[in-house]
Amino acid sequence: MRRLLGCALAAALAIAVPTHATAQGYPEKGKTLTIVVPFSAGGATDIMARLIGQKFAEQWGVTAVVVNKPGADLLIGSQEVTRAKKDGYTMGLTSHSIALNKVVREGFPFDPSKDFDSVGMVGISSYVLAVDQRSPYKTFQDLEAASQAASDKFSYASCCTGTFIATEMLKEATKLKGLHIPYKGSAPAVNAMMGGETQFIMDTVTAVKPFIDSGKLRPLLITTREGSGALPGVPGLKDAKIPGTFEIAVWWGMVLPPATPPEIVAEANRTLNRILSMPDVRQRMEGFQIDVLQSTPKEMTERWQTDLDKYTKLVKAANLSFAN
């Protein structure tokens, strides 16, 4: 019996040692770090991934490669990360959209709070509610009051599911009224609103800032509690006296395959937060109207779950439906 127990212990140690050794030796110089991006090349997320990848390469002495895996509502790229080795050399740069897809896409086979190990958040960008510069509405309260007085004539433009959800969440939290008019892209939505087809628009800071800077749009509200450095002076939900604690925004974060050794997750998080503290990284991200947002792995996982909960609650409360 003693010999059998000894053999069993030796076998268990033989299995455990490689994982422990991998974690202790992480990161290893000369290795290749693959960062999977579930979006096409050339966009803000792709450029962000390449910037962060370059910094990981410098910090760790590794080669960083960005692989774009767009399609299927982020599912293709997400599953690429989930199925990768748990050695810390395959990461993903993903966004809040994966949580949104879980709620609005029927049968979506992915739960980000369970199917990823969070490394840490990277950045956040608000949605913006804006009106035509020629509009009589100077504040959100002006727009809210007018929408109640003429609710049958009020509508808003949005380009996609995220902007639709953001507006409906704001409507649930306030007395704002407005019929949703969908458009195939931010540019058509902005043009339609400026042409008088709708009374206001909800879109990302990145999409509407050029129109705000050129004086064509007037921003009334940012959908985070404290506002955004990308649009200083535009009130956030707190300054606009929107009740409650809700907020909604576009955000990005780094992830690893589920059940990655905690020592690897911790080291990746430390390095990521060090990278995000670099002035050149912050400056580059601010150029995309993205505010740097650092976190612990736990805080990012909690953000996933918070988003899932609030999206689910909204869809039920507002009886929303989506084409799948």
FENNOR-V660068 format. One record per backbone hydrogen bond with DSSP energy under -0.5 kcal/mol. NH is the residue of the N-H (numbers start at 0). CO is the residue of the C=O. If there is no record, write none. Layout:
# FENNOR-V660068
NH;CO
NH;CO
This chain:
# FENNOR-V660068
4;0
5;1
6;2
7;3
8;4
9;5
10;6
11;7
12;8
13;9
14;10
15;11
16;12
17;13
18;14
19;15
20;16
21;17
22;18
23;19
24;20
25;22
28;26
29;60
30;27
32;30
32;62
33;31
33;88
34;32
34;64
35;33
35;90
36;66
37;92
42;39
46;42
47;43
48;44
49;45
50;46
51;47
52;48
53;49
54;50
55;51
56;52
57;53
58;54
59;55
60;56
61;56
62;30
63;61
64;32
66;34
66;64
68;36
68;66
70;37
74;71
75;70
76;68
77;73
78;74
79;75
80;76
81;77
82;78
83;80
86;84
90;33
91;254
92;35
93;91
93;252
95;250
97;94
98;95
99;95
100;96
101;97
102;98
102;99
103;99
104;100
105;103
107;104
109;107
113;110
114;110
115;111
116;255
117;115
118;253
119;253
121;251
122;251
123;290
124;249
126;247
127;202
128;220
129;127
129;200
130;217
132;215
134;131
137;135
142;138
143;139
144;140
145;141
146;142
147;143
148;144
149;145
150;147
152;149
153;149
153;150
155;178
156;199
157;180
163;159
164;160
165;161
166;162
167;163
168;164
169;165
170;166
171;167
172;168
173;169
178;153
180;155
181;179
182;157
184;182
188;184
189;185
190;186
191;187
192;188
193;189
194;190
195;192
196;191
197;191
198;154
199;154
200;129
201;156
202;127
204;125
207;203
208;204
210;207
211;207
212;208
213;209
214;211
215;210
216;210
217;130
218;216
219;128
220;128
221;234
222;126
226;223
230;227
231;228
233;230
234;232
236;223
237;224
238;224
239;235
240;237
241;236
242;240
247;222
249;124
251;122
252;93
253;119
254;91
255;116
256;89
257;114
259;256
260;85
263;260
264;260
265;261
266;262
267;263
268;264
269;265
270;266
271;267
272;268
273;269
274;270
275;271
276;272
276;273
277;274
281;277
282;278
283;279
284;280
285;281
286;282
287;284
288;285
289;284
290;123
292;121
299;295
300;296
301;297
302;298
303;299
304;300
305;301
306;302
307;303
308;304
309;305
310;306
311;307
312;308
313;309
314;310
315;311
316;312
317;313
319;314
